Amino acid sequence: MLYSRRSVLAGLGAIGTAALTPPRHAFARIDDRPFFFFTDDEARFLALICDTLIPEDEFPSASQAGVVDYIDLQMAGPYGRGARLYMQPPFAEGTASQGYQLPLVPAQLIRQGLADLADRDDGALRRDAAARKAALTQLSAGDPAALQGHGSTFFDELWKLTNEGFFADPIHGGNADYAGWNMVGFPGAHAYYQSFVDKFNVPYPKPPMGINHKPGGDGAMPRPLRQREG
């Protein structure tokens, strides 16, 4: 059976979390398709984790801004497969200054990390926002025992992807309705600012505009990946 992104994330309401209704975004026209990499259950749990990192306030939460869509597409594509990483053994222990050193491609790391977190304390992180916050705080502090020793790398990767999904141009699948840009006051990819170059320290008086912005539309629609079946 196939489920849409929108219906999967809205299902969070059934487990005690406010139901999410993601606003229209660059991928609105494939909302009737399932996720390309994540299972429905993984997507729901990822939404809970990302919303712990960027919760809803006067601006949308991470999942409401399409961050789950963004991470899903990254994991299904060349980045998730480690296309630019050297992944041949032997795998020696590296230092923090040497960057990514795991024998796992990013997609494997994210999937394994989410599974380990979801299984903690009989699934407590699915039900308890405070437990999710405590677990992520522990990972961010670099606990070497967490997630089979990969805890800090998993957190760094997830935090990076969450930020990218919230603040990158909507053409990549996140930053729905320019949520991230509206938060920080970034005007986006306007072609030029000739009428405003002599203004200093004042807000730009026009709404954000992405690379492929279409007035009155929902942004760019890249060629979709192969639809997952199940």
C-alpha positions in Angstrom: 0.0 0.0 0.0 1.3 3.5 -0.8 1.0 6.4 1.6 1.6 10.1 0.9 4.2 12.2 2.8 1.4 14.4 4.1 -0.7 11.5 5.4 2.3 9.9 7.1 3.4 13.0 8.9 -0.2 13.8 9.9 -0.3 10.4 11.5 1.9 11.8 14.3 -1.3 13.0 15.9 -2.2 9.4 16.7 0.7 9.0 19.1 0.1 12.1 21.1 1.9 14.7 19.0 0.1 17.6 17.4 -0.8 16.6 13.8 1.4 18.2 11.2 0.0 19.9 8.1 3.1 20.8 6.1 2.5 23.9 4.0 2.9 23.8 0.2 6.5 23.5 -0.9 8.5 22.6 -4.0 7.5 19.0 -3.7 3.8 19.6 -3.1 3.0 17.9 -6.4 4.5 14.6 -5.2 2.7 14.6 -1.8 0.7 11.7 -3.1 3.8 9.6 -3.2 5.6 7.8 -0.4 9.0 8.6 0.8 11.9 7.6 -1.5 14.3 6.3 1.2 12.6 6.2 4.6 9.8 3.8 5.6 6.7 5.5 6.9 7.7 4.6 10.5 11.2 6.0 10.0 9.7 9.2 8.5 7.4 9.7 11.5 10.2 9.2 14.0 12.6 11.4 12.1 10.0 14.1 12.2 9.8 13.9 16.0 13.6 14.1 16.2 14.0 17.0 13.8 11.2 18.9 15.6 13.1 18.5 18.8 16.1 20.3 17.1 13.9 23.0 15.5 10.5 23.1 17.3 7.5 25.1 16.3 7.2 28.6 17.7 6.1 31.7 15.7 7.7 29.9 12.8 7.1 26.3 11.5 8.9 23.4 13.0 11.5 21.4 11.0 9.0 18.8 9.7 6.4 21.5 8.9 9.1 23.2 6.8 9.7 20.1 4.8 13.0 19.0 6.5 11.9 15.3 6.4 11.3 15.6 2.6 14.8 17.2 2.2 16.6 14.5 4.2 14.7 11.7 2.5 15.7 12.9 -0.9 19.3 13.4 0.2 19.5 9.8 1.6 17.9 8.4 -1.6 20.4 10.3 -3.9 24.2 10.3 -4.5 24.9 12.0 -1.1 23.2 9.3 0.9 25.0 6.6 -1.1 28.4 8.2 -0.4 29.1 8.8 -4.0 31.9 11.2 -3.2 33.3 9.3 -0.2 36.2 6.8 -0.4 34.6 3.7 1.1 37.2 1.0 0.6 38.9 -0.8 3.5 41.0 -0.8 5.6 39.1 1.6 7.8 41.6 3.2 10.3 40.5 5.2 13.3 40.5 8.9 12.4 40.6 12.1 14.4 37.8 14.7 14.7 39.9 17.1 12.6 39.9 14.6 9.7 36.2 14.8 9.1 33.9 11.9 8.3 35.7 8.6 9.1 33.0 5.9 9.4 32.8 2.7 7.2 29.1 3.7 6.7 27.7 5.8 4.0 25.5 8.7 5.2 22.3 6.8 4.4 23.4 3.8 6.5 24.5 6.0 9.4 21.1 7.9 9.5 19.1 4.7 9.2 21.1 2.9 11.9 21.1 5.9 14.2 17.3 6.4 13.9 16.8 2.7 14.6 19.0 2.7 17.7 17.3 5.8 19.1 13.8 4.4 18.4 14.6 1.2 20.3 15.9 3.0 23.4 14.1 2.4 26.7 11.3 0.4 25.0 10.5 3.2 22.6 10.4 6.0 25.2 11.7 8.5 22.6 8.7 8.1 20.5 6.4 9.1 23.4 8.3 11.5 25.5 9.6 14.9 24.2 11.8 15.3 27.3 13.4 12.0 26.6 14.1 13.0 23.0 15.7 16.2 24.1 17.8 14.5 26.7 19.0 11.8 24.2 20.0 14.4 21.6 21.7 16.5 24.2 23.7 13.4 25.2 24.7 12.8 21.6 25.7 16.4 21.0 28.0 16.2 24.0 30.0 13.4 22.2 29.1 10.4 24.4 31.5 7.8 23.0 29.3 4.9 24.1 26.2 6.1 22.2 25.0 4.4 19.1 27.9 1.9 18.9 30.4 4.7 19.2 28.9 6.7 16.3 26.7 8.9 18.4 28.5 12.2 17.9 28.9 11.6 14.1 25.3 10.7 13.8 24.2 13.8 15.7 26.5 16.1 13.6 25.2 14.6 10.4 21.5 14.9 11.5 22.0 18.4 12.8 23.7 19.4 9.5 20.9 17.9 7.4 18.2 19.5 9.5 19.7 22.9 9.1 20.2 22.4 5.4 16.6 21.3 5.0 15.3 24.3 7.0 17.5 27.0 5.4 18.5 25.8 1.9 16.7 27.0 -1.2 13.3 25.3 -1.6 14.4 23.8 -4.9 16.1 21.1 -2.8 12.8 20.0 -1.1 12.9 21.8 2.3 12.4 25.4 3.5 8.7 25.2 2.6 7.1 28.5 2.0 10.5 30.0 2.8 10.1 29.3 6.5 13.8 29.4 7.2 14.4 32.5 5.2 11.5 34.3 6.8 12.9 33.4 10.2 16.3 35.1 9.5 15.1 37.8 7.1 17.0 36.5 4.1 15.5 37.8 0.8 16.7 34.8 -1.2 17.8 34.5 -4.8 16.6 37.8 -6.4 18.5 38.5 -9.6 19.7 41.9 -8.5 19.3 44.6 -5.8 20.1 47.7 -7.8 17.3 49.7 -6.3 18.4 48.8 -2.8 22.2 48.8 -2.9 22.5 52.2 -1.1 20.4 51.1 1.9 22.2 49.8 5.0 21.0 48.0 8.1 17.4 48.0 7.0 15.1 45.0 6.2 14.7 44.2 2.5 11.0 45.1 1.8 10.1 42.2 -0.5 9.3 38.6 0.3 11.9 35.8 -0.2 12.4 34.4 -3.6 14.1 31.0 -4.4 16.2 30.1 -7.4 13.2 28.8 -9.3 10.5 31.0 -7.8 7.2 31.3 -9.6 4.9 34.0 -8.4 1.8 32.5 -7.0 3.2 29.0 -7.4 4.9 26.5 -5.2 8.4 26.6 -6.5 10.4 24.2 -8.6 9.6 20.7 -9.3 12.7 18.5 -9.9 12.4 15.3 -11.7 11.3 12.8 -9.1 13.2 9.7 -8.1 11.7 6.2 -8.6 8.6 5.7 -6.6 8.9 3.3 -3.7 6.4 0.4 -3.7 5.1 -1.5 -0.8 
